[in-house]
Amino acid sequence: GGGDPRERALQVVVRLLVGVQDTIRFRLLVERASQVFGLSEGVLARAAQLARGGQPSEAPIASAVRAQRKTEHDLERKALQALLHAEALREWARGLVSPEEFADPAARELAAAMWREDDVQALEGVAGDLARELFAGAPEGFDWHAEAAGALRAVKVRALERERREHRAGLASARGDDVNRLMAEIDRISKLILELKQ
């Protein structure tokens, strides 16, 4: 269902799960799909159970993908809102996160403008709309510095987790030196994630 390629891939996985009768294989496939797509095992198992019973499995998958995307976008907006107010952290932010690591297109565009040191008050289009929305919704006397540091670390962790999932998915078809390279990359990313979460 839907135009989202990730959602379509998840529906294919659910259809595969429907055909798996062995409970151990089913659990292993659910666990692996959860790691690759970053969705909870419960959501995937529930969707497969619904499909197995002849009910549509699209709704729980679409709902979970939307919820995940909303959480990600809210986090990105929180990070950018804090950076709009904690200008002293922008240089540090540039070294930590690249605009391409923002999943939401408007957030990505605003981050790119901030990284270029454009006048965010004069921005037009979706980036300008977002900047004005974030300025308008800002509470007074808030610790923007702490908020920016925490939210930006979380944005970086999410971007690294996405990258690690892509590498793990690539392992299935990798051969020879590619396996070693992907494993080393997954290990490096895992260490970075641990460091950022401390």
PAVOMAR-286075 format. One record per residue (C-alpha): z, y, x; residue in three letters. Coordinates in Angstrom, 3 decimals. Example, Ala and Ser with C-alpha at 12.3 -4.5 7.8 and 13.67 -1.06 7.14 Angstrom:
! residues 2
+----------+----------+----------+-----+
|        w |        v |        u |   r |
+----------+----------+----------+-----+
|    7.800 |   -4.500 |   12.300 | ALA |
|    7.140 |   -1.060 |   13.670 | SER |
+----------+----------+----------+-----+
This chain:
! residues 198
+----------+----------+----------+-----+
|        w |        v |        u |   r |
+----------+----------+----------+-----+
|    0.000 |    0.000 |    0.000 | GLY |
|   -0.511 |    3.622 |    0.909 | GLY |
|   -2.474 |    5.242 |    3.683 | GLY |
|    0.239 |    4.887 |    6.342 | ASP |
|   -1.000 |    2.403 |    9.014 | PRO |
|    2.570 |    1.388 |    9.842 | ARG |
|    3.259 |    0.662 |    6.190 | GLU |
|    0.058 |   -1.420 |    5.942 | ARG |
|    1.059 |   -3.408 |    9.041 | ALA |
|    4.496 |   -4.026 |    7.528 | LEU |
|    2.858 |   -5.334 |    4.347 | GLN |
|    0.834 |   -7.785 |    6.464 | VAL |
|    4.081 |   -8.957 |    8.079 | VAL |
|    5.652 |   -9.398 |    4.628 | VAL |
|    2.662 |  -11.507 |    3.519 | ARG |
|    3.098 |  -13.638 |    6.659 | LEU |
|    6.805 |  -14.028 |    5.922 | LEU |
|    6.038 |  -15.296 |    2.417 | VAL |
|    4.226 |  -18.277 |    3.913 | GLY |
|    7.061 |  -19.217 |    6.288 | VAL |
|    9.161 |  -21.966 |    4.682 | GLN |
|   11.385 |  -22.822 |    7.661 | ASP |
|   14.515 |  -20.629 |    7.455 | THR |
|   15.011 |  -20.419 |   11.219 | ILE |
|   11.400 |  -19.342 |   11.800 | ARG |
|   11.728 |  -16.901 |    8.891 | PHE |
|   14.862 |  -15.324 |   10.427 | ARG |
|   13.264 |  -15.118 |   13.880 | LEU |
|   10.121 |  -13.484 |   12.498 | LEU |
|   12.207 |  -10.998 |   10.473 | VAL |
|   14.262 |  -10.197 |   13.582 | GLU |
|   11.138 |   -9.680 |   15.694 | ARG |
|    9.429 |   -7.535 |   13.039 | ALA |
|   12.605 |   -5.455 |   12.776 | SER |
|   12.526 |   -4.816 |   16.536 | GLN |
|    8.830 |   -3.969 |   16.578 | VAL |
|    8.820 |   -1.667 |   13.533 | PHE |
|   12.342 |   -0.271 |   13.736 | GLY |
|   13.196 |   -1.215 |   10.134 | LEU |
|   16.283 |   -3.127 |    9.119 | SER |
|   16.074 |   -6.896 |    8.849 | GLU |
|   17.509 |   -6.638 |    5.323 | GLY |
|   14.629 |   -4.480 |    4.077 | VAL |
|   12.030 |   -6.856 |    5.515 | LEU |
|   13.744 |   -9.989 |    4.166 | ALA |
|   14.160 |   -8.384 |    0.721 | ARG |
|   10.476 |   -7.373 |    0.601 | ALA |
|    9.478 |  -10.952 |    1.523 | ALA |
|   11.770 |  -12.380 |   -1.164 | GLN |
|   10.266 |  -10.055 |   -3.772 | LEU |
|    6.721 |  -10.991 |   -2.716 | ALA |
|    7.627 |  -14.692 |   -2.724 | ARG |
|    8.861 |  -14.284 |   -6.312 | GLY |
|    5.570 |  -12.657 |   -7.342 | GLY |
|    6.967 |   -9.093 |   -7.458 | GLN |
|    5.456 |   -6.173 |   -5.552 | PRO |
|    6.928 |   -5.823 |   -2.055 | SER |
|    5.360 |   -2.408 |   -1.404 | GLU |
|    8.193 |   -0.350 |   -2.906 | ALA |
|   11.020 |   -1.388 |   -0.552 | PRO |
|    8.776 |   -1.072 |    2.504 | ILE |
|    7.391 |    2.333 |    1.453 | ALA |
|   10.880 |    3.548 |    0.592 | SER |
|   12.311 |    2.434 |    3.947 | ALA |
|    9.432 |    4.026 |    5.883 | VAL |
|    9.873 |    7.295 |    3.930 | ARG |
|   13.638 |    7.302 |    4.515 | ALA |
|   13.146 |    6.653 |    8.229 | GLN |
|   10.544 |    9.418 |    8.480 | ARG |
|   12.795 |   11.861 |    6.576 | LYS |
|   15.724 |   11.118 |    8.892 | THR |
|   13.481 |   11.639 |   11.912 | GLU |
|   12.050 |   14.900 |   10.559 | HIS |
|   15.513 |   16.214 |    9.588 | ASP |
|   16.740 |   15.512 |   13.108 | LEU |
|   13.747 |   17.282 |   14.648 | GLU |
|   14.249 |   20.298 |   12.391 | ARG |
|   17.940 |   20.424 |   13.273 | LYS |
|   17.043 |   20.378 |   16.994 | ALA |
|   14.483 |   23.166 |   16.612 | LEU |
|   16.763 |   25.274 |   14.412 | GLN |
|   19.482 |   25.057 |   17.057 | ALA |
|   16.984 |   25.948 |   19.802 | LEU |
|   15.864 |   29.006 |   17.856 | LEU |
|   19.458 |   30.242 |   18.155 | HIS |
|   20.424 |   28.785 |   21.552 | ALA |
|   17.594 |   30.307 |   23.579 | GLU |
|   19.460 |   29.629 |   26.846 | ALA |
|   18.877 |   25.897 |   26.304 | LEU |
|   15.100 |   26.130 |   25.939 | ARG |
|   14.433 |   25.559 |   29.649 | GLU |
|   16.643 |   22.437 |   29.605 | TRP |
|   14.905 |   21.306 |   26.385 | ALA |
|   11.485 |   21.637 |   28.044 | ARG |
|   12.599 |   19.274 |   30.785 | GLY |
|   14.000 |   16.726 |   28.325 | LEU |
|   11.522 |   16.552 |   25.435 | VAL |
|    7.821 |   17.267 |   25.165 | SER |
|    6.354 |   18.635 |   21.925 | PRO |
|    4.326 |   15.405 |   21.561 | GLU |
|    7.600 |   13.515 |   21.106 | GLU |
|    8.198 |   15.253 |   17.766 | PHE |
|    6.887 |   13.036 |   14.960 | ALA |
|    6.570 |   15.771 |   12.314 | ASP |
|    3.356 |   17.810 |   12.830 | PRO |
|    4.995 |   21.138 |   11.885 | ALA |
|    7.942 |   20.456 |   14.216 | ALA |
|    5.526 |   19.431 |   16.990 | ARG |
|    3.579 |   22.676 |   16.572 | GLU |
|    6.740 |   24.820 |   16.540 | LEU |
|    8.110 |   23.006 |   19.609 | ALA |
|    4.813 |   23.598 |   21.447 | ALA |
|    4.996 |   27.313 |   20.617 | ALA |
|    8.621 |   27.503 |   21.779 | MET |
|    7.805 |   25.613 |   24.992 | TRP |
|    4.982 |   28.121 |   25.670 | ARG |
|    7.527 |   30.901 |   24.994 | GLU |
|    5.413 |   32.332 |   22.173 | ASP |
|    7.061 |   34.879 |   19.888 | ASP |
|    8.256 |   32.518 |   17.151 | VAL |
|    8.838 |   35.430 |   14.761 | GLN |
|    5.091 |   36.176 |   14.874 | ALA |
|    3.874 |   32.589 |   14.428 | LEU |
|    1.531 |   31.777 |   11.566 | GLU |
|    0.637 |   28.540 |    9.788 | GLY |
|    2.960 |   25.543 |    9.451 | VAL |
|    4.838 |   26.383 |   12.671 | ALA |
|    5.522 |   29.929 |   11.431 | GLY |
|    6.581 |   28.670 |    8.006 | ASP |
|    8.953 |   26.184 |    9.604 | LEU |
|   10.415 |   28.788 |   11.984 | ALA |
|   11.114 |   31.179 |    9.073 | ARG |
|   12.651 |   28.341 |    7.027 | GLU |
|   14.909 |   27.365 |    9.940 | LEU |
|   15.968 |   30.966 |   10.618 | PHE |
|   16.731 |   31.518 |    6.926 | ALA |
|   18.858 |   28.394 |    6.573 | GLY |
|   21.058 |   29.129 |    9.565 | ALA |
|   24.837 |   29.350 |    9.005 | PRO |
|   26.739 |   32.138 |   10.779 | GLU |
|   29.143 |   31.422 |   13.626 | GLY |
|   27.756 |   27.957 |   14.302 | PHE |
|   27.894 |   26.292 |   17.760 | ASP |
|   24.120 |   26.192 |   18.254 | TRP |
|   24.430 |   25.203 |   21.895 | HIS |
|   26.251 |   21.942 |   21.105 | ALA |
|   23.985 |   21.297 |   18.105 | GLU |
|   20.826 |   21.775 |   20.206 | ALA |
|   22.063 |   19.529 |   23.019 | ALA |
|   23.042 |   16.697 |   20.660 | GLY |
|   19.997 |   16.901 |   18.402 | ALA |
|   17.524 |   17.122 |   21.299 | LEU |
|   19.064 |   14.090 |   22.970 | ARG |
|   18.700 |   12.237 |   19.660 | ALA |
|   15.026 |   13.324 |   19.341 | VAL |
|   14.402 |   12.020 |   22.882 | LYS |
|   16.181 |    8.724 |   22.103 | VAL |
|   14.024 |    8.224 |   18.987 | ARG |
|   10.854 |    8.932 |   20.966 | ALA |
|   11.935 |    6.450 |   23.653 | LEU |
|   12.800 |    3.847 |   21.016 | GLU |
|    9.300 |    4.252 |   19.509 | ARG |
|    7.772 |    3.833 |   22.966 | GLU |
|    9.934 |    0.749 |   23.668 | ARG |
|    8.878 |   -0.807 |   20.320 | ARG |
|    5.213 |   -0.247 |   21.229 | GLU |
|    5.731 |   -1.932 |   24.621 | HIS |
|    7.574 |   -4.849 |   23.004 | ARG |
|    4.724 |   -5.252 |   20.536 | ALA |
|    2.277 |   -5.239 |   23.464 | GLY |
|    4.146 |   -8.104 |   25.129 | LEU |
|    2.806 |  -10.545 |   22.539 | ALA |
|   -0.752 |  -10.196 |   23.842 | SER |
|    0.006 |   -9.321 |   27.488 | ALA |
|   -0.937 |  -11.660 |   30.333 | ARG |
|   -0.119 |  -11.874 |   34.062 | GLY |
|    0.871 |   -8.620 |   35.757 | ASP |
|    0.798 |   -6.789 |   32.415 | ASP |
|    3.830 |   -8.812 |   31.267 | VAL |
|    5.798 |   -7.764 |   34.372 | ASN |
|    4.689 |   -4.145 |   34.023 | ARG |
|    5.680 |   -4.033 |   30.326 | LEU |
|    9.027 |   -5.728 |   31.003 | MET |
|    9.793 |   -3.223 |   33.781 | ALA |
|    8.821 |   -0.348 |   31.481 | GLU |
|   10.983 |   -1.702 |   28.636 | ILE |
|   13.893 |   -2.028 |   31.071 | ASP |
|   13.389 |    1.537 |   32.359 | ARG |
|   13.256 |    2.925 |   28.805 | ILE |
|   16.361 |    0.950 |   27.789 | SER |
|   18.291 |    2.446 |   30.727 | LYS |
|   17.168 |    5.963 |   29.790 | LEU |
|   18.267 |    5.409 |   26.193 | ILE |
|   21.696 |    4.227 |   27.370 | LEU |
|   22.072 |    7.278 |   29.617 | GLU |
|   21.137 |    9.656 |   26.809 | LEU |
|   23.556 |    8.016 |   24.369 | LYS |
|   26.538 |    8.459 |   26.727 | GLN |
+----------+----------+----------+-----+
